[in-house]
Amino acid sequence: MLTAIVLIHTAADRIPEVATAIAEVPHVSEVYSVTGEVDLIALVRVREHEQLADVIADQISKVEGVERTETFIAFRAYSKNDLAAAFALGLED
């Protein structure tokens, strides 16, 4: 599974409508409105690298109100649960 983090700049008066439309795009797992330099952050999860272009360039970037996007592709995921499991390796009974 590939995960992409998409930073999305929108028209300020359209953030809720744009977020709702992006959340309906297949393979978008979550959309967050955020503070800072971008308006929305979307998480995209696909099985094939080629699907990223379909989802991000062909769908998300064409949602009315999206001004531009910037995409980051995740290499590896870390979480508290993953780290706890890693530190417990070899401690099983």
N, C-alpha and C positions, 0 to 999 in steps of 0.2 A: 504494500500500500504506500503510495506517495502522498505526502502532505505538502501543500503550498499555503503560505500565509500571504494574503493579498491585501495591501494597503490601498484604500480607495478614497479619492478626493471627490467630493460631490458638491452640488449647489447647496449652500447652507440651508435654504428654506425647503429642501426636499429630502433631508436625511432620513426621516422615518419611512417615506414612500420608497426610496431607493433601497434601504435596508430590507424592507419587506419583499420587494421584487427580487433582490439578490438571494435572499433566503429560500426562495422558491426554485432557484436554479438547481438542477440535478447535480449532485456531487458537492454542493456547498453544505457543510455540516453545521456551521455556526456563523453568525454575523454579529459583530459587536459595534455599537457606537462608542467612540472613545474621545478623550481629550487629547490635545496635542496637535501636531502638524497634519494629521490625517483625520478624516471624519468617520470612516468605518474600517474595520478589519474583518476579513472573511477567511475562514478555514476551508480549503478545498481538499478533498480526499479522493484520489483516483487510483486505479490499478495500473494503468499504462501511462508512460510519460507523454505520449501523443495526445492523450485526453486533456491535458492541461491547456493546450491551445484551444480546444473545443470549448472548454468551460470558461476560461479567463478571457481570451481574445474574442471569441465568437459569441459569448453570452454575457458575461459580467460587464465587459467594457461597453457593450451596446445597450445596457439598461439606461433608460432616459434619466438624466440627472447625473450620471457618472462622468466626471471630467477627465480623470486619468487614474491609472492604477500602477502599482509597483509590486512586483511579486518576489517572494523569497521561498526557495524550495528547501524543505527541512531534510537534513541528512540523518539525524538520529533524534529520538525523543527521550527526554529524561523527566522523571517524575519522582516524587517521594516514594511511591509504591515500588517503582523500578529499582531505586537505590536501596531500599530496605531488602528487597529480594536479592540484589547483588551482594550485599554485605552478609546475607545469611547463607550464601553458598558454602557448602561443606560442613554446615552446622546441623544438618539433618540427623535424626537418630538412626 
